[in-house]
Amino acid sequence: MTAQLDLATVLLLHKSSFLVGAFCFLYARWQSPRDEGLGILASGFFFLALASTLAGYGEQQLLPTYLWTLSSFTLGIGGYALFWIGVRRLSAGRRRKADWLALSIPAAGATIGLATHFHVVNYIRASVFNATAFAFLAAAALAVIADRNREPLPVRALFAAAMTVGASLCLAVVIGLVKPGIIPITTTYAFFLSIICHFAIALFALVLVKERAEAELRCSADTDALTGARNRRWFLTQLPGSDWHGDCLVVMDLDFFKRINDRYGHQAGDQALIAFADLMKKNLRKGDCFARLGGEEFGLYLPQTSEAQALVIAERLRRSVEELVVTGNGQRVALSVSMGLAAGGDESSWEDLFNRADAALYQAKSSGRNRVMSFSSATAPASTSTELRFGRAG
């Protein structure tokens, strides 16, 4: 490969890879205005393309040495600094003003170059450039991985891997220049391999934007617009198709909700729903599933929870709702909730379990509201009733 391609040809391909990536970023930025990191990435790739162009002209002796060496070095370092800023912005999805301090590095390099003329010595210039590129690429890869807990998109691993390979190539060049013969790779071959890395980096950055948009669409489709809780569609997908043994389902209904709307207004009713949903979400255990099923009715699925444990959880939640402070028209809105609980058994479908939980909820409403009722207690014979009633009537 290295015998067939001289450095000038590789630099031409190198520049082309940056230009293709830059235009792809600009197009994606136009399609996705919120992802500001794409625009910064495009700027970084344009800087790198210009640096590669000047280096190519220099290799062909079309520019004075002192001019192309310093300008290509400064633009290249600036391009990698912008690349790091763009990746950080794209990965985290938020602005960090302090990131722009990275541009002080190419400015410092240009100042030192003007003072010492180190840039005219090829191996020193190339070593400093590739060492700095290694640092920016490695830092960008770490940033992508660090954000995966907040946004666990599958492409993050590939995106970080492409940048890690690029950083490794830069490090290999530095080692080859400082200690020749240690690493069996030439600068020309390393540049050629980096072309593939740049295409991969651009590709995975665009895939990240695509996966993020798809995840947001899925989240929007699964989220109740008013309360921010998950909706019925999502809730049903979380329920097992069979084998409910050891699980419990709780159906909740806010008491006298129509009365709240009539007395305090629909805005107060909306605030009550939002406050209730927020309270429930804050009290979930890991693995619990909570959603708004419709109107003032909510569902809570408790996997691997006995009926006794579920009753304790439901009662704790019921008491928390009693203490919830919601205001409407300057007045405190009293909230209470009735809950129907069904423990998993031999149901053939989720409809069967819902029917049992609904029956328990109906009994809780009929018995005075503001209480938790299990299906087993609601259907127990009157003479041996094990009905559990908590609190006062709503």
TAVENDA-V703258 format. One record per pair of residues at least 12 apart in sequence whose ideal C-beta (glycine too) atoms are under 10 Angstrom apart, sorted by the first residue. I is the first residue (numbers start at 1). GAP is how many residues later the second one is. D is the distance in Angstrom with one decimal. If there is no record, write none. Layout:
I;GAP;D
I;GAP;D
This chain:
1;185;9.6
1;187;8.5
1;188;6.2
1;191;6.5
1;192;9.3
2;183;9.2
2;184;5.4
2;185;9.4
2;186;5.2
2;187;4.9
2;188;9.8
2;190;7.8
3;185;9.7
5;183;6.5
5;184;8.6
5;186;9.2
5;187;6.5
6;53;8.6
6;182;7.1
7;48;8.8
7;49;8.5
7;52;5.8
7;179;9.2
7;180;7.2
7;181;5.1
7;184;7.3
7;185;9.8
8;47;9.2
8;48;5.7
8;49;9.3
8;50;9.7
8;51;4.9
8;52;6.0
8;180;9.7
9;47;9.1
9;50;9.9
9;179;8.9
9;183;9.3
10;42;9.6
10;46;9.2
10;49;9.8
10;177;8.9
10;178;5.4
10;179;8.4
10;180;9.3
10;181;4.7
10;182;5.2
10;183;9.9
10;184;9.3
10;185;7.6
11;40;9.9
11;41;5.5
11;42;8.1
11;43;9.7
11;44;5.7
11;45;4.1
11;46;9.3
11;47;9.3
11;48;6.5
11;49;9.4
11;61;9.9
11;177;9.2
11;180;7.0
12;40;8.2
12;41;8.7
12;44;6.0
13;39;9.3
13;178;8.3
13;179;7.2
13;181;9.9
13;182;5.4
14;34;8.4
14;35;8.5
14;37;9.6
14;38;4.8
14;39;9.5
14;41;8.5
14;42;8.3
14;177;5.6
14;178;8.1
14;180;7.0
14;181;5.7
14;184;7.9
15;33;8.2
15;34;4.9
15;35;8.3
15;36;8.6
15;37;3.9
15;38;5.3
15;39;9.6
15;40;8.6
15;41;6.7
15;180;9.6
16;33;8.0
16;36;8.8
16;179;8.1
16;182;9.7
16;183;9.9
17;28;8.7
17;31;9.1
17;32;8.4
17;35;8.9
17;177;8.1
17;178;4.6
17;179;8.2
17;180;8.7
17;181;4.4
17;182;5.7
17;183;10.0
17;184;9.5
17;185;8.1
18;24;10.0
18;26;8.8
18;27;4.6
18;28;7.3
18;29;8.5
18;30;4.6
18;31;3.8
18;32;8.6
18;33;8.7
18;34;6.4
18;35;9.3
18;61;7.9
18;65;10.0
18;177;9.1
18;180;6.3
18;181;9.9
18;184;8.9
19;26;7.4
19;27;7.6
19;29;9.3
19;30;4.8
19;31;9.6
19;33;9.2
19;34;9.3
20;25;8.7
20;29;9.3
20;178;8.6
20;179;7.3
20;182;7.2
21;20;7.8
21;21;8.0
21;23;9.2
21;24;4.7
21;25;9.4
21;27;8.8
21;28;8.6
21;62;9.8
21;177;5.9
21;178;7.1
21;179;10.0
21;180;7.2
21;181;3.6
21;182;8.7
21;184;8.3
21;185;9.3
22;19;7.9
22;20;4.6
22;21;7.9
22;22;8.2
22;23;3.8
22;24;4.9
22;25;9.1
22;26;8.5
22;27;6.5
22;57;9.9
22;180;8.4
23;19;7.7
23;22;8.7
23;23;9.3
23;179;9.6
24;14;9.0
24;17;9.4
24;18;8.3
24;21;8.9
24;175;9.5
24;178;5.4
24;179;8.3
24;181;8.4
24;182;6.2
25;12;8.9
25;13;4.7
25;14;7.2
25;15;8.7
25;16;4.7
25;17;3.8
25;18;8.7
25;19;8.8
25;20;6.6
25;21;9.3
25;61;8.0
25;65;9.4
25;177;6.9
25;180;7.1
25;181;7.8
25;184;9.5
26;12;7.6
26;13;7.3
26;15;9.3
26;16;4.7
26;17;9.4
26;19;9.4
26;20;9.1
27;15;9.2
27;179;9.0
28;13;9.1
28;14;8.8
28;62;10.0
28;174;9.4
28;177;8.0
28;178;5.4
28;180;9.9
28;181;5.7
28;182;8.7
29;12;8.5
29;13;6.6
29;180;9.1
31;175;9.8
31;178;8.4
31;179;9.9
31;182;9.2
32;174;9.6
32;177;5.6
32;178;9.1
32;180;8.6
32;181;6.9
34;59;8.2
34;175;9.6
34;178;9.5
34;179;9.5
34;182;9.8
35;51;9.7
35;54;8.1
35;55;6.0
35;58;7.8
35;170;9.5
35;173;8.9
35;174;5.6
35;177;7.9
35;178;9.1
36;50;8.5
36;53;5.7
36;54;8.1
36;57;9.2
36;58;9.6
36;59;7.4
37;48;8.0
37;49;4.6
37;50;6.8
37;51;7.3
37;52;3.4
37;53;2.9
37;54;7.4
37;55;8.5
37;56;8.1
37;57;9.9
37;58;9.6
37;168;8.3
37;171;9.5
37;172;8.9
38;48;7.2
38;51;8.7
38;52;6.4
38;167;7.4
38;168;8.4
38;170;9.8
38;171;6.9
39;43;9.9
39;47;7.6
39;50;8.9
39;51;9.8
40;42;5.6
40;43;8.1
40;44;9.3
40;45;5.4
40;46;3.4
40;47;8.6
40;48;8.9
40;49;5.9
40;50;8.0
40;59;9.2
40;60;9.7
41;41;7.5
41;42;6.3
41;43;9.8
41;44;8.7
41;45;3.6
41;46;7.0
41;48;8.5
41;49;6.7
41;160;8.9
41;161;8.1
41;164;6.4
41;165;9.9
42;40;9.0
42;44;7.9
42;160;9.8
43;35;9.2
43;36;8.1
43;39;5.1
43;40;8.9
43;42;9.0
43;43;7.5
44;34;8.0
44;35;4.7
44;36;6.9
44;37;7.5
44;38;3.3
44;39;3.8
44;40;8.0
44;41;7.6
44;42;5.7
44;43;8.9
44;92;9.3
45;34;6.9
45;37;8.4
45;38;7.2
45;41;8.9
45;153;7.9
45;156;9.3
45;157;7.6
46;29;9.4
46;33;7.6
46;36;8.8
47;27;9.3
47;28;5.1
47;29;7.3
47;30;8.9
47;31;5.1
47;32;3.3
47;33;8.4
47;34;8.7
47;35;6.1
47;36;8.6
47;59;9.0
48;24;9.8
48;27;7.5
48;28;6.0
48;29;9.7
48;30;8.7
48;31;3.6
48;32;7.1
48;34;8.7
48;35;7.5
48;85;9.3
48;150;8.3
49;26;9.2
49;27;10.0
49;30;8.0
50;21;8.6
50;22;8.1
50;25;5.3
50;26;8.8
50;28;9.6
50;29;7.9
51;17;9.5
51;20;7.7
51;21;4.4
51;22;7.5
51;23;8.0
51;24;3.9
51;25;3.7
51;26;8.4
51;27;8.1
51;28;6.1
51;29;9.5
51;78;8.9
52;20;7.5
52;23;9.0
52;24;7.6
52;27;9.2
52;139;9.0
53;15;9.5
53;19;8.2
53;22;9.2
54;13;8.2
54;14;4.8
54;15;8.7
54;16;9.6
54;17;5.4
54;18;4.1
54;19;9.3
54;20;9.9
54;21;7.0
54;22;9.0
55;13;6.6
55;14;8.4
55;16;9.3
55;17;4.5
55;18;8.9
55;20;9.5
55;21;8.0
55;71;10.0
55;74;9.8
55;136;9.9
56;12;9.1
56;16;9.0
57;15;8.9
58;13;9.1
58;14;6.8
65;54;9.1
65;55;5.9
65;57;9.6
66;47;9.5
66;48;9.9
66;51;7.5
66;53;7.9
66;54;6.1
68;51;9.5
69;44;8.1
69;48;9.1
69;49;9.5
69;50;4.4
69;51;5.6
69;52;8.9
69;53;8.1
69;56;5.9
69;57;10.0
70;39;9.0
70;40;6.6
70;43;5.0
70;44;7.3
70;47;8.5
70;48;9.6
70;49;4.8
70;50;8.2
70;55;8.7
71;39;8.8
71;42;9.8
71;48;9.2
72;47;8.8
72;53;8.7
72;57;8.6
73;33;8.3
73;36;6.6
73;37;7.8
73;40;6.7
73;45;9.2
73;46;5.2
73;52;5.6
73;53;9.0
73;55;7.7
73;56;5.7
73;59;9.4
74;32;5.2
74;33;8.0
74;34;10.0
74;35;6.1
74;36;4.3
74;37;9.6
74;39;7.3
74;40;9.9
74;45;8.6
74;55;9.8
75;31;7.7
75;35;9.5
76;30;8.2
76;33;9.5
76;49;9.9
76;53;5.8
76;54;9.6
76;56;8.5
76;57;7.4
77;25;9.7
77;26;9.4
77;28;6.2
77;29;3.9
77;30;9.2
77;31;9.2
77;32;5.4
77;33;8.5
77;51;8.5
77;52;6.5
77;55;5.3
77;56;7.7
77;59;8.4
78;24;9.2
78;25;6.6
78;27;8.3
78;28;4.0
78;29;8.3
78;31;8.9
78;32;8.9
79;27;8.5
79;54;9.0
79;57;9.2
80;22;8.8
80;25;8.8
80;26;8.4
80;49;8.8
80;52;6.6
80;53;4.9
80;54;9.2
80;55;8.4
80;56;4.1
80;57;7.1
80;59;9.9
80;60;8.9
80;86;10.0
80;90;9.2
81;18;9.2
81;19;8.9
81;20;9.4
81;21;4.2
81;22;5.3
81;23;8.6
81;24;5.8
81;25;5.9
81;26;9.5
81;51;8.5
81;52;9.9
81;55;6.3
82;17;9.9
82;18;9.5
82;20;8.1
82;21;7.5
82;24;9.3
82;54;9.3
83;19;9.6
83;50;9.0
83;53;6.3
83;54;7.8
83;57;6.6
83;80;9.0
83;83;9.9
83;115;9.9
83;118;8.5
83;122;10.0
84;15;7.6
84;18;5.8
84;21;9.7
84;49;10.0
84;51;8.7
84;52;4.4
84;53;7.9
84;54;9.6
84;55;5.8
84;56;5.0
84;59;7.9
84;79;9.7
85;14;4.7
85;15;6.5
85;16;9.5
85;17;5.9
85;18;7.9
85;51;9.3
85;55;9.1
86;13;9.3
86;54;8.5
86;119;8.5
87;12;9.9
87;49;9.0
87;50;9.1
87;52;8.6
87;53;4.0
87;54;8.4
87;56;6.1
87;57;6.6
87;72;8.4
87;73;9.6
87;76;7.5
87;114;8.7
87;118;7.6
87;121;9.6
88;14;9.1
88;51;8.4
88;52;7.1
88;55;5.0
88;56;8.9
88;58;9.8
88;59;8.9
89;54;9.7
90;50;9.6
90;53;9.4
90;54;8.6
90;57;9.6
90;69;9.4
90;115;6.5
90;118;6.7
90;119;7.5
90;122;9.1
91;49;8.2
91;52;5.4
91;53;4.9
91;54;9.0
91;55;8.1
91;56;4.7
91;57;9.0
91;59;9.4
91;60;8.1
91;62;9.7
91;65;7.8
91;68;8.3
91;69;9.3
91;114;9.3
91;117;7.6
92;51;7.3
92;52;9.4
92;54;8.7
92;55;5.5
92;58;7.9
92;59;8.6
93;54;8.2
93;57;8.6
93;58;7.3
93;119;7.9
99;44;9.7
102;34;7.6
102;37;9.0
105;27;6.7
105;30;8.9
105;31;8.5
106;26;8.4
109;16;9.7
109;19;7.2
109;20;8.6
109;23;7.5
112;16;9.2
113;12;8.3
113;15;9.3
122;55;8.8
122;65;9.6
123;51;9.9
123;53;9.6
123;54;4.8
123;55;8.0
123;57;9.3
123;64;9.7
124;53;8.6
124;54;9.9
125;52;9.8
126;47;6.8
126;48;8.1
126;50;9.6
126;51;5.8
126;61;7.0
127;46;7.9
127;47;5.3
127;48;9.3
127;49;9.4
127;50;4.8
127;51;6.2
128;46;8.7
128;49;9.9
129;41;8.5
129;44;8.9
129;45;9.1
130;37;9.7
130;39;8.5
130;40;4.3
130;41;7.4
130;42;8.6
130;43;4.5
130;44;4.8
130;45;9.5
130;46;9.4
130;47;7.7
130;57;9.0
130;60;8.5
130;64;9.9
131;39;7.3
131;40;7.8
131;42;9.0
131;43;5.1
131;44;10.0
131;46;9.7
131;47;9.5
132;38;8.5
132;42;9.8
133;33;8.0
133;34;7.6
133;36;9.1
133;37;4.5
133;38;9.2
133;40;8.9
133;41;9.2
133;61;9.1
134;32;8.6
134;33;4.8
134;34;8.0
134;35;8.6
134;36;4.0
134;37;4.8
134;38;9.3
134;39;8.7
134;40;6.8
135;32;8.1
135;35;8.7
135;36;9.6
136;27;9.2
136;30;9.8
136;31;8.2
136;34;9.1
137;25;9.4
137;26;4.9
137;27;7.6
137;28;9.0
137;29;4.9
137;30;3.7
137;31;8.7
137;32;9.0
137;33;6.5
137;34;9.3
137;57;9.8
137;60;8.8
137;64;8.7
138;22;9.9
138;25;7.5
138;26;7.1
138;28;9.1
138;29;4.4
138;30;8.8
138;32;8.8
138;33;8.5
139;24;9.2
139;28;8.8
140;19;9.1
140;20;8.3
140;23;5.3
140;24;9.5
140;26;9.2
140;27;8.4
140;61;8.9
141;15;9.9
141;18;8.0
141;19;4.3
141;20;7.8
141;21;8.3
141;22;4.0
141;23;4.8
141;24;9.3
141;25;8.6
141;26;6.7
141;60;9.8
142;18;7.8
142;21;9.1
142;22;9.2
143;17;8.7
143;20;9.4
144;12;5.3
144;13;8.7
144;14;9.7
144;15;5.3
144;16;4.5
144;17;9.6
144;18;9.8
144;19;7.2
144;20;9.8
144;60;9.1
144;61;9.5
144;64;8.2
145;12;7.8
145;14;9.1
145;15;5.0
145;16;9.7
145;18;9.9
145;19;9.4
146;14;9.6
148;12;8.6
151;57;9.2
151;60;9.2
151;61;7.1
151;64;7.6
152;63;9.1
153;54;8.7
153;55;6.3
153;56;9.9
153;57;9.6
153;58;4.6
153;59;6.4
153;61;9.2
153;62;6.7
154;53;9.0
154;54;9.7
154;57;6.8
155;48;9.4
155;49;5.6
155;50;8.9
155;51;9.4
155;52;4.6
155;53;5.2
155;54;9.5
155;55;8.3
155;56;5.4
155;57;9.2
156;48;8.6
156;51;9.8
156;52;7.0
156;55;8.8
157;47;9.4
158;42;7.9
158;43;9.9
158;45;8.8
158;46;5.1
158;49;7.7
158;50;9.2
159;41;8.6
159;42;7.3
159;44;9.0
159;45;3.9
159;46;6.5
159;47;9.9
159;48;7.6
159;49;5.9
160;44;8.6
161;36;9.9
161;39;8.5
161;40;9.9
161;43;8.4
162;34;9.0
162;35;5.8
162;36;8.7
162;37;8.9
162;38;4.0
162;39;4.8
162;40;9.1
162;41;8.0
162;42;5.6
162;43;9.0
163;34;7.8
163;37;8.9
163;38;6.0
163;41;8.7
163;42;9.7
164;33;9.4
165;28;8.1
165;29;8.8
165;31;8.6
165;32;5.4
165;35;7.8
165;36;9.2
166;27;8.8
166;28;6.0
166;30;9.3
166;31;4.0
166;32;7.2
166;34;8.4
166;35;6.6
167;30;9.1
168;22;9.7
168;25;9.6
168;29;9.2
169;16;8.1
169;20;9.4
169;21;5.0
169;22;8.4
169;23;9.7
169;24;5.6
169;25;5.2
169;27;9.7
169;28;6.7
170;20;7.9
170;24;7.7
170;27;9.7
171;12;9.1
171;19;9.9
172;12;9.5
172;13;5.4
172;15;9.6
172;17;9.6
172;18;5.9
172;21;9.1
173;12;7.7
173;13;9.0
173;14;5.8
173;16;9.8
173;17;4.9
173;18;8.3
173;21;9.0
176;14;7.7
218;16;9.1
219;15;9.1
221;12;6.9
221;13;8.1
222;12;3.6
222;13;8.8
222;15;8.0
222;16;9.8
222;69;8.7
223;68;9.3
223;69;9.4
224;49;8.9
224;50;9.9
224;53;7.6
224;67;7.4
224;68;4.4
224;69;9.4
224;70;9.3
224;74;9.6
225;67;9.9
226;44;6.1
226;47;6.2
226;48;6.7
226;51;8.4
226;66;7.8
227;43;8.6
227;46;5.4
227;47;5.2
227;48;9.1
227;49;7.8
227;50;3.7
227;51;7.7
227;53;9.4
227;54;9.0
227;64;9.5
227;65;5.5
227;71;8.8
228;46;7.4
228;49;6.6
228;50;7.7
228;53;8.0
228;64;9.3
229;44;9.0
229;45;9.0
229;47;9.1
229;48;4.2
229;49;8.4
229;51;7.4
229;52;6.5
229;61;6.3
229;62;5.8
229;63;4.9
229;64;9.9
229;69;7.4
229;70;9.9
230;47;9.5
230;51;9.2
230;59;7.4
230;60;6.9
230;61;4.1
230;62;7.4
230;68;10.0
230;69;9.3
231;60;5.9
231;61;6.0
231;62;8.1
231;63;8.6
232;59;6.2
232;60;7.3
232;61;4.8
232;62;6.2
232;65;9.2
232;66;9.8
232;67;7.6
233;58;8.6
234;55;8.3
234;57;6.0
234;58;9.9
235;54;6.2
235;55;8.1
235;56;3.6
235;57;8.5
235;58;6.8
235;63;9.2
235;64;5.4
235;65;9.3
235;66;7.2
235;115;9.6
236;53;9.9
236;55;8.7
236;57;9.4
236;63;9.1
236;65;9.8
236;114;6.7
236;118;9.5
237;52;9.5
238;49;9.8
238;50;9.8
238;51;4.4
238;52;9.8
238;53;8.2
238;61;9.8
238;63;6.3
238;65;9.0
239;50;7.7
239;60;9.2
239;62;6.1
239;64;9.4
239;110;9.5
239;111;4.8
239;114;8.0
239;115;9.2
240;61;9.1
240;63;8.1
240;104;8.8
240;110;8.2
240;113;10.0
241;107;9.8
241;108;7.9
241;109;7.8
242;102;10.0
242;104;9.9
242;105;8.2
242;106;7.6
242;107;8.2
242;108;9.4
243;101;7.9
243;103;9.8
243;104;9.5
244;57;9.9
244;59;9.5
244;98;8.9
244;99;8.2
244;100;2.7
244;101;6.5
244;102;8.2
244;103;5.5
244;104;9.8
244;105;9.8
244;106;8.3
244;108;8.8
244;109;6.0
245;59;9.9
245;98;8.8
245;99;5.3
245;100;7.0
245;101;8.3
245;102;9.8
246;56;9.8
246;57;7.7
246;58;5.4
246;59;7.4
246;60;7.2
246;61;9.9
246;97;8.6
246;98;6.4
247;54;7.1
247;55;6.5
247;56;5.0
247;57;6.7
247;58;6.6
247;59;9.5
247;63;9.0
247;95;9.6
247;96;7.7
247;97;4.2
247;98;9.8
247;106;8.5
248;52;8.5
248;53;7.7
248;54;4.4
248;55;8.4
248;56;9.3
248;57;5.0
248;58;7.6
248;59;6.2
248;60;9.8
248;61;7.9
248;62;3.8
248;63;8.8
248;65;8.6
248;66;8.7
248;93;6.1
248;94;6.9
248;95;5.1
248;96;6.7
248;105;9.1
248;109;8.8
248;126;8.8
248;127;10.0
249;40;9.6
249;50;7.0
249;51;7.4
249;52;5.6
249;53;7.4
249;56;9.9
249;61;8.6
249;91;8.7
249;92;7.2
249;93;5.1
249;94;8.2
249;95;7.6
249;98;9.6
249;101;8.2
249;104;5.2
249;105;6.9
249;107;7.9
249;108;4.8
249;109;9.8
249;111;9.6
249;126;9.4
250;38;9.8
250;40;9.2
250;48;8.7
250;49;7.1
250;50;4.2
250;51;7.8
250;52;6.8
250;55;9.7
250;60;6.7
250;61;9.5
250;63;8.0
250;64;5.4
250;67;8.4
250;89;5.4
250;90;7.1
250;91;5.0
250;92;8.0
250;107;6.7
250;110;8.9
250;111;8.8
250;122;8.1
250;124;9.4
251;42;7.4
251;46;6.7
251;47;7.6
251;48;5.7
251;49;7.9
251;87;9.2
251;88;7.0
251;89;4.8
251;90;8.0
251;91;8.1
251;102;9.7
251;103;7.1
251;105;9.5
251;106;4.3
251;107;5.9
251;108;9.6
251;109;7.7
251;110;4.9
251;111;9.7
251;113;9.6
252;24;8.5
252;28;8.0
252;38;9.2
252;40;9.8
252;41;8.8
252;44;8.7
252;45;6.9
252;46;4.5
252;47;7.2
252;48;6.7
252;62;8.3
252;65;8.1
252;66;8.7
252;69;8.8
252;85;5.3
252;86;7.2
252;87;5.0
252;88;8.0
252;89;9.7
252;105;9.6
252;109;7.7
252;112;9.7
252;120;9.4
253;40;9.3
253;42;8.5
253;43;6.0
253;44;5.0
253;45;7.7
253;84;6.8
253;85;5.4
253;86;7.8
253;87;8.2
253;105;9.5
253;108;6.0
253;109;9.5
253;111;8.4
253;112;7.1
253;116;8.8
254;15;9.1
254;18;6.9
254;19;7.5
254;22;6.4
254;41;8.9
254;42;4.1
254;43;8.1
254;44;8.2
254;67;8.2
254;81;6.6
254;82;7.5
254;83;5.5
254;84;8.2
254;115;9.7
254;140;9.2
255;41;8.8
255;66;9.3
255;79;9.2
255;80;7.8
255;81;4.6
255;82;6.3
255;83;5.8
255;109;9.5
255;110;7.9
255;113;9.6
255;114;4.4
255;115;5.9
255;116;9.7
255;138;9.0
255;139;3.7
256;40;9.6
256;78;8.8
256;79;9.2
256;80;7.9
256;113;7.5
256;114;9.7
256;138;6.3
257;12;6.6
257;15;7.4
257;16;8.3
257;19;9.9
257;38;7.6
257;39;4.1
257;40;9.4
257;78;9.1
257;80;9.8
258;37;9.8
258;38;8.6
260;12;5.9
260;13;9.6
260;36;8.9
260;66;8.8
260;68;7.3
260;73;5.9
260;74;8.6
260;75;8.0
261;35;9.5
261;67;9.4
263;65;7.8
263;66;8.5
263;68;8.7
263;70;8.4
264;62;9.0
264;63;8.6
264;64;3.1
264;65;5.4
264;66;9.5
264;67;6.8
264;68;9.8
264;69;5.7
265;63;6.2
265;64;6.4
266;62;9.7
267;61;7.2
267;62;8.9
268;58;7.2
268;59;7.5
268;60;2.6
268;61;6.7
268;63;8.6
268;65;5.7
269;27;8.3
269;57;9.6
269;59;7.9
269;64;8.6
270;58;9.7
271;55;5.6
271;56;7.6
271;57;6.8
271;62;7.8
272;24;8.4
272;49;9.9
272;52;8.4
272;54;5.0
272;55;9.8
272;56;7.7
272;61;5.8
272;62;9.8
272;63;5.9
273;19;7.6
273;22;8.9
273;23;6.7
273;25;9.0
273;53;9.5
273;62;9.9
274;52;8.8
275;46;9.2
275;49;5.7
275;50;8.0
275;51;5.0
275;52;9.8
275;58;9.0
275;60;7.7
276;16;9.3
276;20;8.4
276;22;7.5
276;41;9.8
276;44;9.7
276;45;6.5
276;48;7.0
276;50;8.3
276;59;6.7
276;61;7.3
277;13;7.9
277;14;9.1
277;15;6.5
277;21;7.2
278;46;9.3
279;38;7.8
279;41;5.8
279;42;6.7
279;44;9.3
279;45;5.8
279;56;9.4
279;58;9.9
280;12;9.6
280;18;6.8
280;20;7.1
280;37;6.7
280;40;8.7
280;41;8.7
280;57;9.5
282;38;9.0
283;17;9.9
283;30;8.4
283;33;7.5
283;34;6.1
283;37;6.6
284;16;8.1
284;18;9.5
284;29;9.7
284;33;9.7
285;17;7.9
285;18;9.4
285;19;10.0
285;20;8.6
285;28;8.0
287;14;9.2
287;15;8.5
287;16;5.5
287;17;7.5
287;18;9.3
288;12;6.7
288;13;6.9
288;14;5.8
288;15;7.5
288;17;8.4
288;25;8.6
289;12;4.2
289;13;8.3
289;14;7.8
290;12;9.8
290;27;9.9
293;61;9.1
296;41;8.9
297;61;9.4
297;64;8.5
298;39;8.4
298;41;9.3
299;55;8.2
299;58;8.1
300;13;8.3
300;14;7.8
300;17;8.0
300;39;8.3
300;41;9.0
300;57;9.6
301;43;10.0
301;49;9.4
301;52;9.3
302;12;8.8
302;39;8.9
302;41;9.5
302;42;9.7
303;41;9.3
305;38;8.6
305;39;9.3
306;37;7.4
307;34;7.1
307;35;8.7
307;36;4.0
307;37;9.1
307;67;6.1
307;68;9.0
307;69;6.8
307;70;9.4
308;35;9.3
308;66;9.4
308;80;10.0
310;29;9.7
310;31;5.6
310;32;9.1
310;33;7.0
310;62;9.0
310;64;7.9
311;28;9.4
311;30;6.5
311;32;9.6
311;61;6.2
311;62;9.5
311;63;6.2
311;66;9.0
311;77;6.2
311;79;8.8
312;60;9.5
313;26;10.0
313;28;9.3
313;59;9.4
314;23;9.4
314;25;5.0
314;26;9.3
314;27;5.8
314;57;9.7
314;58;4.4
314;59;9.3
314;60;8.7
314;74;9.6
314;76;8.6
315;24;8.6
315;56;8.9
315;57;5.4
315;73;8.3
315;75;5.1
315;76;8.3
316;56;9.8
317;20;7.7
317;22;7.7
317;55;8.6
318;18;7.7
318;19;5.9
318;20;8.4
318;21;6.3
318;46;9.9
318;52;7.1
318;53;7.3
318;54;5.8
318;72;6.3
318;73;6.4
319;71;7.9
319;72;7.4
320;17;9.5
321;14;5.5
321;15;6.2
321;16;4.8
321;18;9.6
321;49;8.6
321;70;9.8
322;12;8.3
322;13;7.3
322;14;6.0
322;15;8.6
322;48;7.4
322;69;7.0
322;70;9.0
322;72;9.3
323;12;9.2
324;12;9.4
324;13;9.5
334;36;10.0
334;60;8.4
335;35;9.5
335;59;8.9
336;33;6.5
336;34;3.9
336;35;8.9
336;55;7.6
336;56;8.6
336;57;8.8
336;58;3.9
337;27;9.4
337;32;8.5
337;33;7.1
337;34;9.2
337;35;9.0
337;54;9.9
337;57;8.1
338;22;9.5
338;23;6.1
338;24;9.1
338;25;9.3
338;26;4.2
338;27;5.3
338;28;9.6
338;29;8.8
338;30;8.9
338;31;5.0
338;32;6.4
338;33;6.2
338;34;7.9
338;35;7.7
338;53;9.8
338;56;7.1
339;18;8.8
339;21;8.0
339;22;6.7
339;25;6.3
339;31;9.5
339;32;7.5
339;33;4.5
339;34;7.1
339;35;9.2
339;51;9.3
340;14;9.7
340;16;8.1
340;17;4.7
340;18;6.2
340;19;6.9
340;20;3.3
340;21;2.9
340;22;7.0
340;23;7.1
340;24;5.7
340;25;8.6
340;31;9.9
340;32;8.1
340;33;5.7
340;34;7.9
340;35;7.1
340;38;7.7
341;15;9.0
341;16;6.4
341;19;5.7
341;20;8.6
341;23;9.1
341;31;6.4
341;32;6.9
341;33;4.5
341;34;6.8
341;35;8.8
341;36;9.0
341;37;9.2
341;47;9.2
342;12;8.0
342;13;8.3
342;14;3.8
342;15;4.0
342;16;8.5
342;17;8.0
342;18;6.1
342;19;9.4
342;32;7.2
342;33;4.4
342;34;8.3
342;36;9.5
343;13;8.5
343;14;9.5
343;31;7.1
343;32;7.3
343;33;6.9
344;12;9.5
345;30;9.4
345;31;9.5
353;22;9.2
355;20;9.2
356;18;9.4
356;19;4.4
356;20;9.0
356;22;9.0
356;23;8.8
357;16;9.7
357;17;9.2
357;18;6.7
358;17;9.2
359;14;9.1
359;16;6.0
359;19;6.4
359;20;7.5
360;12;8.7
360;13;4.6
360;14;5.8
360;15;4.3
360;16;8.5
360;17;7.9
360;18;4.8
360;19;8.4
361;12;7.1
361;14;9.3
361;17;9.1
362;16;8.2
363;12;8.4
363;14;8.4
363;15;3.9
363;16;8.4
363;24;8.1
364;14;7.8
364;23;9.8
364;24;9.9
364;25;8.4
364;26;9.6
364;30;9.8
365;29;9.0
366;12;9.3
367;20;7.8
367;22;6.4
367;26;8.3
368;21;7.8
368;23;9.0
368;24;7.7
368;25;3.5
368;26;7.2
369;22;9.0
369;23;9.1
369;24;5.8
369;25;3.5
370;19;9.6
370;20;8.1
370;21;4.9
370;22;6.1
370;23;6.1
370;24;3.6
371;16;9.5
371;17;8.1
371;18;5.0
371;19;5.1
371;20;5.6
371;21;8.5
371;22;8.1
371;23;8.3
372;16;6.5
372;17;8.1
372;18;5.4
372;19;8.4
373;14;7.0
373;15;7.0
373;16;7.5
373;17;9.1
374;12;8.5
374;13;8.3
374;14;6.4
376;12;9.6
377;12;8.9
